[in-house]
Amino acid sequence: REVITVDRFFPSTRLCSHCGGIAEKLPLNVREWTCGCGTTHDRDVNAAKNLLAAGLAVTACGAQVRPGVRPGAAR
């Protein structure tokens, strides 16, 4: 196994794993939120998807890659 670190300030819980949009600050008591694209996220599941994608991007590209907004996606 390989351990890959992601930037401490990576917005894993606020970053929409569907469209790439970033939500405003979410208090810790907010466990579920809906993005502007209409996708509803469980905070922890969404963070896990984003951290997996960031880790896979690092292993594929060899650099800290931050996922961007998909072309044509609503913000």
Z-matrix of the N, CA and C atoms (Angstrom, degrees):
N
C 1 1.457
C 2 1.513 1 110.19
N 3 1.296 2 114.79 1 156.79
C 4 1.462 3 121.47 2 178.83
C 5 1.525 4 108.55 3 -127.80
N 6 1.307 5 116.38 4 134.25
C 7 1.466 6 121.10 5 177.45
C 8 1.520 7 108.03 6 -94.92
N 9 1.315 8 115.07 7 127.41
C 10 1.466 9 121.18 8 179.32
C 11 1.518 10 107.33 9 -119.94
N 12 1.317 11 115.90 10 126.85
C 13 1.458 12 119.28 11 179.16
C 14 1.525 13 109.93 12 -94.74
N 15 1.306 14 114.21 13 144.37
C 16 1.464 15 121.32 14 177.16
C 17 1.517 16 106.59 15 -114.06
N 18 1.306 17 116.35 16 145.78
C 19 1.463 18 121.72 17 -179.91
C 20 1.525 19 111.03 18 -47.86
N 21 1.287 20 116.09 19 133.79
C 22 1.464 21 122.82 20 -178.18
C 23 1.532 22 112.21 21 -55.61
N 24 1.304 23 118.00 22 -31.75
C 25 1.455 24 121.99 23 -176.90
C 26 1.527 25 112.88 24 -97.87
N 27 1.326 26 118.39 25 12.13
C 28 1.462 27 122.86 26 175.37
C 29 1.534 28 108.10 27 -60.99
N 30 1.330 29 118.13 28 125.33
C 31 1.476 30 120.28 29 -174.22
C 32 1.525 31 113.04 30 -80.02
N 33 1.312 32 117.50 31 59.09
C 34 1.463 33 121.43 32 -172.63
C 35 1.523 34 113.72 33 -60.67
N 36 1.311 35 119.24 34 -34.62
C 37 1.465 36 120.15 35 -178.74
C 38 1.523 37 111.88 36 -84.22
N 39 1.317 38 117.94 37 -25.38
C 40 1.469 39 122.17 38 -177.04
C 41 1.512 40 113.19 39 -94.69
N 42 1.337 41 118.20 40 -14.31
C 43 1.462 42 122.91 41 -178.02
C 44 1.516 43 109.42 42 -84.21
N 45 1.325 44 117.88 43 122.60
C 46 1.464 45 121.63 44 179.67
C 47 1.528 46 108.54 45 -69.03
N 48 1.325 47 116.59 46 120.73
C 49 1.461 48 120.48 47 -179.58
C 50 1.526 49 111.52 48 -74.28
N 51 1.326 50 117.21 49 -6.68
C 52 1.464 51 120.73 50 178.97
C 53 1.531 52 112.24 51 -94.53
N 54 1.348 53 116.80 52 -51.08
C 55 1.470 54 119.30 53 -175.07
C 56 1.525 55 114.01 54 -111.66
N 57 1.345 56 117.69 55 -15.62
C 58 1.459 57 120.22 56 -179.85
C 59 1.516 58 114.25 57 91.06
N 60 1.328 59 117.45 58 0.45
C 61 1.461 60 120.61 59 177.59
C 62 1.527 61 110.71 60 -70.07
N 63 1.316 62 116.33 61 152.49
C 64 1.463 63 120.65 62 -179.63
C 65 1.525 64 109.05 63 -112.28
N 66 1.333 65 115.56 64 124.87
C 67 1.470 66 121.64 65 179.26
C 68 1.523 67 109.89 66 -77.67
N 69 1.316 68 115.29 67 162.16
C 70 1.460 69 121.06 68 173.90
C 71 1.522 70 108.46 69 -64.69
N 72 1.315 71 116.30 70 173.08
C 73 1.470 72 120.52 71 178.23
C 74 1.530 73 110.05 72 -52.28
N 75 1.330 74 115.01 73 136.63
C 76 1.459 75 120.74 74 177.79
C 77 1.521 76 109.05 75 -115.78
N 78 1.330 77 117.86 76 121.88
C 79 1.463 78 119.02 77 176.10
C 80 1.531 79 109.22 78 -63.20
N 81 1.317 80 117.27 79 155.52
C 82 1.459 81 121.18 80 -176.65
C 83 1.516 82 113.60 81 -63.27
N 84 1.326 83 118.08 82 -22.30
C 85 1.459 84 119.24 83 179.28
C 86 1.531 85 113.10 84 -78.07
N 87 1.334 86 118.10 85 -10.56
C 88 1.465 87 121.84 86 176.57
C 89 1.520 88 107.42 87 -83.44
N 90 1.330 89 117.46 88 109.57
C 91 1.461 90 122.26 89 -175.87
C 92 1.521 91 111.94 90 -98.89
N 93 1.328 92 117.49 91 -15.62
C 94 1.463 93 121.81 92 -179.27
C 95 1.526 94 107.81 93 -140.89
N 96 1.339 95 115.93 94 139.50
C 97 1.461 96 118.98 95 179.18
C 98 1.517 97 109.85 96 -146.45
N 99 1.322 98 116.32 97 158.67
C 100 1.459 99 122.07 98 -179.63
C 101 1.518 100 109.13 99 -115.93
N 102 1.320 101 115.11 100 128.00
C 103 1.469 102 122.18 101 179.40
C 104 1.527 103 109.54 102 -76.61
N 105 1.318 104 116.49 103 164.45
C 106 1.457 105 121.72 104 176.09
C 107 1.516 106 112.97 105 -62.48
N 108 1.346 107 117.43 106 -21.78
C 109 1.471 108 121.12 107 178.98
C 110 1.527 109 111.28 108 -80.08
N 111 1.358 110 116.82 109 -6.55
C 112 1.453 111 120.71 110 177.83
C 113 1.517 112 115.00 111 99.40
N 114 1.331 113 117.65 112 -4.90
C 115 1.458 114 121.40 113 179.66
C 116 1.520 115 109.95 114 -80.79
N 117 1.331 116 116.41 115 129.89
C 118 1.461 117 121.83 116 176.95
C 119 1.517 118 108.32 117 -95.55
N 120 1.336 119 116.47 118 132.95
C 121 1.462 120 121.92 119 -175.91
C 122 1.519 121 111.75 120 -120.37
N 123 1.321 122 116.15 121 139.04
C 124 1.449 123 122.30 122 162.34
C 125 1.523 124 104.05 123 -80.72
N 126 1.301 125 117.80 124 129.41
C 127 1.458 126 122.27 125 -173.83
C 128 1.527 127 113.01 126 -53.76
N 129 1.342 128 117.65 127 -47.07
C 130 1.462 129 121.14 128 -175.86
C 131 1.523 130 112.72 129 -73.01
N 132 1.336 131 116.94 130 -39.85
C 133 1.469 132 120.49 131 179.19
C 134 1.522 133 109.78 132 -65.84
N 135 1.325 134 116.52 133 -42.58
C 136 1.466 135 120.93 134 178.38
C 137 1.528 136 111.12 135 -61.43
N 138 1.339 137 116.69 136 -43.64
C 139 1.466 138 120.69 137 178.77
C 140 1.525 139 110.34 138 -62.01
N 141 1.318 140 117.39 139 -41.07
C 142 1.465 141 120.94 140 179.50
C 143 1.528 142 111.28 141 -62.66
N 144 1.324 143 116.99 142 -42.77
C 145 1.476 144 120.88 143 178.21
C 146 1.529 145 110.40 144 -61.85
N 147 1.340 146 116.49 145 -44.46
C 148 1.463 147 120.47 146 -178.86
C 149 1.524 148 112.44 147 -67.58
N 150 1.325 149 117.22 148 -39.34
C 151 1.468 150 119.98 149 178.80
C 152 1.526 151 110.95 150 -68.66
N 153 1.315 152 117.79 151 -38.00
C 154 1.466 153 120.54 152 175.89
C 155 1.525 154 110.38 153 -62.35
N 156 1.337 155 116.65 154 -46.20
C 157 1.469 156 120.50 155 179.72
C 158 1.525 157 111.40 156 -61.90
N 159 1.333 158 116.86 157 -41.31
C 160 1.467 159 120.42 158 179.32
C 161 1.526 160 110.45 159 -65.29
N 162 1.327 161 117.50 160 -42.31
C 163 1.460 162 121.09 161 178.53
C 164 1.517 163 112.26 162 -64.57
N 165 1.333 164 117.00 163 -41.87
C 166 1.459 165 120.26 164 178.15
C 167 1.527 166 111.43 165 -66.18
N 168 1.327 167 116.92 166 -35.55
C 169 1.460 168 120.56 167 177.64
C 170 1.526 169 110.81 168 -64.77
N 171 1.323 170 116.49 169 -39.24
C 172 1.462 171 120.67 170 178.91
C 173 1.522 172 109.88 171 -64.62
N 174 1.327 173 117.63 172 -44.45
C 175 1.464 174 119.76 173 -178.73
C 176 1.522 175 111.24 174 -68.72
N 177 1.331 176 117.95 175 -33.02
C 178 1.460 177 120.98 176 -179.28
C 179 1.526 178 112.07 177 -76.89
N 180 1.328 179 116.89 178 -39.21
C 181 1.458 180 121.36 179 -173.77
C 182 1.519 181 113.61 180 -103.44
N 183 1.315 182 116.95 181 -19.93
C 184 1.452 183 120.15 182 -179.89
C 185 1.511 184 114.84 183 77.35
N 186 1.311 185 117.10 184 16.46
C 187 1.464 186 120.52 185 179.91
C 188 1.513 187 109.05 186 -144.74
N 189 1.320 188 116.73 187 163.93
C 190 1.457 189 120.65 188 176.01
C 191 1.519 190 107.92 189 -70.69
N 192 1.296 191 115.92 190 107.06
C 193 1.460 192 121.66 191 -177.69
C 194 1.514 193 108.23 192 -110.38
N 195 1.306 194 115.90 193 129.45
C 196 1.457 195 120.31 194 179.53
C 197 1.524 196 107.20 195 -105.10
N 198 1.334 197 117.54 196 123.78
C 199 1.461 198 118.08 197 -179.13
C 200 1.509 199 111.76 198 -59.52
N 201 1.311 200 116.70 199 138.92
C 202 1.450 201 121.49 200 -179.72
C 203 1.517 202 111.14 201 -103.05
N 204 1.290 203 115.64 202 -178.81
C 205 1.456 204 121.51 203 178.53
C 206 1.530 205 108.03 204 -77.27
N 207 1.308 206 115.48 205 135.73
C 208 1.472 207 120.15 206 177.25
C 209 1.507 208 109.08 207 -67.73
N 210 1.345 209 117.89 208 142.69
C 211 1.468 210 120.22 209 177.68
C 212 1.521 211 110.71 210 -58.57
N 213 1.311 212 116.51 211 134.38
C 214 1.456 213 122.11 212 178.85
C 215 1.516 214 114.49 213 81.87
N 216 1.325 215 118.07 214 -0.29
C 217 1.463 216 120.60 215 -179.44
C 218 1.525 217 110.29 216 -81.25
N 219 1.305 218 115.60 217 143.41
C 220 1.473 219 120.19 218 177.83
C 221 1.518 220 109.61 219 -76.49
N 222 1.296 221 116.88 220 145.44
C 223 1.474 222 122.11 221 177.26
C 224 1.468 223 110.93 222 -102.38
